[in-house]
Each structure stands twice: as structure tokens, then as C-alpha cells.
Amino acid sequence: MSHTVTGETSDQPAGSNQQRGFFGRIWLFIRQVIGELKKVVAPSRRELVNYVLVVLVFVAFMMLLISVLDLGFGQVAIWLFGNGDQA
């Protein structure tokens, strides 16, 4: 049975993480992070503006929805329990 690991480096065989020291594992981690960061594609200006607008519209909608629900539940609570005035 063979064992394969994705993202494996060629200088160490598979399953050799036990042979690496503390600093060797940290160095391997840093190299893998740098390798993954090289794969990242930054959005274009148009995409970035589009993403920002979508987030702002969503946040505004959620603020409106929560405000309306809060006012509604507040009115229901006042109707159920009264204004707090003792007669």
C-alpha cells in the first residue's frame, strides 16, 4: 500500500515529518504558506468595487431588517405588558 501526501516537498520522503526537528517543521510550514500565497489571485478593481457594494448593501439590509424587528417586538411587548404605568 502506498501513502501519498499532497503538497509534499521533494527533499523529504513521505512520512518523514517525525525526522524533522522543531525548527525544520516551522521552516516547512513557512515554505508551504509562501507557496499557497503565490497561488492567490487578487481581484481586479471592478471586482473589488462590486464586492464592497454587495457587502454594504447586505449590511444596510440587515440593519433595516433588525431595526424593524426590534421596533415590532418592542411594540408587542408594550402591548402585552403595558407601559409600566401603575394605575
N, C-alpha and C positions, 0 to 999 in steps of 0.2 A: 504494500500500500504506500502511495507517495503522499507527501504533505507539501502543499504549496501555499504561499502567503503572498497576497497582493502587496505591492509597494516594497518588495524585498530588494535590498541592495546587493550588488554583485560581489562586494568584498567579504561578505559573511554568508555562509550556507544557511539553509532554512533550519530553524530551531536552535540557533546558536545564541539567542538572547541570554541564556544562562552564562555564557562565556564572557559577555561584556561586563565591564565594571560599571560603577555608578556613573562616572563621567562619560563613559562610552555610550551608555543608554541615553544620557542627556544630549550628547552630540548627535546621535542618530535621530532623536526626536526633533531637534532643531533643523537638521537637514531635511527631514520629512515635511516639517512645517513650511520651510522655504520652498520645497518642491510643490506643495499644494498651493502656496500663494502665487507661484508662477502661472498656475492654471486659471487664476481668477481673471475674468474679463470685466473691465469697468464699463458701466453703462454710458451711452452717448449722452450729450447734453439734452437732447429731445426726450430720451427715455427717462433721464433723471427728473426733468421738469414734470413729465407725465406721472411718475411715481409720487413725487411730492404733492401734486394736485390731488391724486387719488387718496393719499393719506389724509390731507387736510379736509377734503370733502367727507371722508368717513368719520373723522374725529368730530367735525361740526354736526353731522347727522346723529352720532351717538350722544353728543352733548344735548342736542334738541330732544331726542327721544327720552333720555334720562330726566331732563328737566320737566317735560310734560308728564311723565310717570310720577315724578316726585310731587308735583303740584296736584295731580289727580289723587294719589294716595293720601296726601295731606288733607284734601277736601273731604275725602271719605272718612278719614279719622276724625275730623272736626264734626262731620255729620253724625257719626256713630257715638262719639264720646262727649260731644258738646264743646263749648268754647272754653270751659274751665271756670265759668262764672257760677258761683253758688247763689241760688235764689233765696 
